Amino acid sequence: MVRLKHQTVDVRSSPQEGADVVGKARGGEKLSKTGDAGGWAKVRLRDGTTGWIVKTFIDDFSEF
C-alpha cells in the first residue's frame, strides 16, 4: 500500500516521463503497489487502472 504525497500526479503507461498518461492520482489517495522499476512504482488506482508513478511522490508502506 502506498499513499500519494502530492496534490495530483499523472499516472503513466510505462516507467518514463514521456509515457502516455493513463490516469491521475489525488493527494492522500491510497493506492495498491504492484511493482517497481528503478525510481518508479507500478500502482493500481481505485478504478482498476494500472500505471506508473515516480517513487518520490509516494509514501511506501509496503517497505516497513
Backbone as JSON, one array per atom type, in Angstrom:
{
  "sequence": "MVRLKHQTVDVRSSPQEGADVVGKARGGEKLSKTGDAGGWAKVRLRDGTTGWIVKTFIDDFSEF",
  "N": [[0.86, -1.18, 0.0], [0.57, 2.19, -0.84], [0.76, 5.77, -0.35], [-0.17, 8.78, -1.82], [1.81, 11.69, -1.85], [1.72, 14.21, -3.0], [-0.41, 16.81, -4.47], [-1.82, 16.29, -7.04], [-1.01, 13.79, -9.33], [0.27, 12.59, -12.4], [-0.45, 9.42, -13.72], [1.37, 7.06, -15.4], [1.79, 5.18, -18.49], [4.06, 3.64, -18.75], [7.29, 3.24, -17.1], [8.54, 5.95, -17.5], [9.18, 9.44, -18.11], [8.11, 10.55, -20.49], [6.03, 8.92, -21.19], [2.65, 7.9, -22.08], [-0.15, 9.38, -20.39], [-2.24, 7.67, -18.25], [-3.99, 8.02, -16.24], [-4.95, 9.85, -13.25], [-3.72, 10.49, -10.0], [-4.76, 11.45, -6.79], [-3.91, 13.71, -4.12], [-3.12, 12.25, -0.98], [-4.5, 9.97, -1.57], [-4.85, 6.44, -1.32], [-3.09, 3.8, -2.74], [-2.67, 0.65, -4.41], [0.38, -0.96, -4.56], [2.03, -2.58, -7.16], [4.42, -3.23, -8.31], [7.92, -2.46, -9.11], [10.32, -0.37, -10.74], [13.33, 0.79, -11.09], [13.36, 4.14, -10.24], [10.61, 4.24, -10.1], [7.23, 3.36, -9.24], [4.88, 0.81, -9.77], [1.43, 1.09, -9.81], [-1.99, 0.48, -8.74], [-4.94, 2.07, -9.45], [-8.01, 3.17, -7.82], [-10.1, 2.68, -9.58], [-9.22, 0.49, -10.94], [-7.38, 0.86, -12.95], [-4.02, 0.49, -14.01], [-0.7, 1.73, -13.63], [2.24, 3.84, -13.73], [4.11, 5.67, -11.25], [6.36, 8.18, -10.16], [8.59, 7.35, -7.57], [9.29, 9.24, -5.6], [7.03, 10.7, -5.17], [5.4, 9.34, -3.44], [4.48, 7.81, -0.26], [5.71, 4.85, 0.85], [4.32, 2.22, 2.26], [4.61, -0.47, 2.09], [7.2, -1.21, 2.42], [7.86, -1.25, 5.07]],
  "CA": [[0.0, 0.0, 0.0], [1.29, 3.46, -0.88], [-0.1, 6.95, -0.27], [0.34, 9.89, -2.61], [2.22, 12.83, -1.04], [1.47, 15.46, -3.72], [-1.82, 17.08, -4.73], [-2.27, 15.48, -8.16], [0.13, 13.25, -10.08], [-0.06, 11.78, -13.56], [-0.1, 8.0, -13.71], [1.86, 6.86, -16.77], [1.65, 3.83, -19.04], [5.34, 2.94, -18.55], [8.12, 4.0, -16.15], [9.37, 7.01, -18.09], [8.46, 10.71, -18.08], [7.42, 10.85, -21.73], [4.99, 7.91, -21.46], [1.26, 8.38, -22.08], [-0.84, 9.48, -19.11], [-3.39, 6.76, -18.24], [-4.88, 8.41, -15.16], [-4.46, 10.83, -12.28], [-3.87, 10.12, -8.6], [-5.01, 12.64, -5.99], [-3.18, 13.79, -2.87], [-3.65, 11.49, 0.13], [-5.12, 8.73, -2.04], [-4.12, 5.19, -1.06], [-3.01, 3.0, -3.95], [-2.0, -0.64, -4.29], [1.63, -1.03, -5.32], [2.13, -3.9, -7.76], [5.76, -3.47, -8.85], [8.95, -1.44, -9.06], [11.3, -0.31, -11.83], [14.18, 1.94, -10.82], [12.76, 5.16, -9.38], [9.18, 4.25, -10.35], [6.39, 2.33, -8.61], [3.67, 0.47, -10.52], [0.31, 1.18, -8.88], [-3.35, 0.26, -9.22], [-5.87, 3.08, -8.97], [-9.27, 2.63, -7.28], [-10.95, 2.21, -10.68], [-8.6, -0.7, -11.53], [-6.33, 1.25, -13.89], [-2.65, 0.35, -13.51], [0.27, 2.6, -14.28], [3.49, 4.12, -13.03], [4.3, 6.95, -10.56], [7.7, 8.37, -9.61], [8.56, 6.96, -6.15], [9.41, 10.37, -4.67], [5.7, 11.25, -4.97], [4.59, 8.46, -2.58], [4.97, 7.17, 0.95], [5.58, 3.43, 0.57], [4.15, 1.48, 3.49], [4.9, -1.89, 1.87], [8.61, -1.45, 2.73], [8.07, -1.22, 6.52]],
  "C": [[0.9, 1.24, 0.0], [0.27, 4.6, -0.78], [0.59, 8.08, -1.02], [0.63, 11.09, -1.72], [1.87, 14.17, -1.69], [0.0, 15.62, -4.05], [-2.38, 16.23, -5.85], [-1.05, 15.06, -8.97], [-0.4, 12.45, -11.26], [0.41, 10.35, -13.35], [0.2, 7.64, -15.16], [1.81, 5.39, -17.18], [2.92, 3.0, -18.9], [6.22, 3.82, -17.67], [9.1, 4.96, -16.82], [8.53, 8.28, -18.23], [7.67, 11.0, -19.34], [6.28, 9.89, -22.06], [3.59, 8.54, -21.39], [0.7, 8.4, -20.66], [-2.1, 8.61, -19.19], [-4.39, 7.1, -17.14], [-4.24, 9.46, -14.28], [-4.68, 10.27, -10.89], [-3.94, 11.42, -7.81], [-4.27, 12.56, -4.65], [-3.88, 13.04, -1.74], [-4.29, 10.17, -0.27], [-4.23, 7.52, -1.74], [-4.24, 4.31, -2.3], [-2.35, 1.66, -3.65], [-0.76, -0.61, -5.15], [1.78, -2.45, -5.85], [3.5, -4.19, -8.36], [6.67, -2.28, -8.71], [9.79, -1.5, -10.33], [12.13, 0.95, -11.61], [13.52, 2.89, -9.85], [11.26, 5.27, -9.54], [8.48, 3.12, -9.6], [5.19, 2.08, -9.52], [2.53, 0.39, -9.52], [-1.01, 0.84, -9.57], [-4.24, 1.31, -8.59], [-7.16, 2.42, -8.5], [-10.19, 2.11, -8.37], [-10.38, 1.0, -11.41], [-7.52, -0.4, -12.55], [-4.97, 1.03, -13.25], [-1.73, 1.26, -14.3], [1.44, 2.88, -13.35], [3.54, 5.54, -12.47], [5.74, 7.0, -10.05], [7.65, 8.14, -8.09], [8.66, 8.14, -5.19], [8.06, 11.02, -4.39], [4.86, 10.44, -3.97], [5.3, 8.14, -1.27], [4.68, 5.69, 0.75], [5.52, 2.65, 1.87], [4.46, 0.0, 3.33], [6.33, -2.24, 2.22], [8.87, -1.49, 4.23], [7.74, -2.56, 7.13]]
}
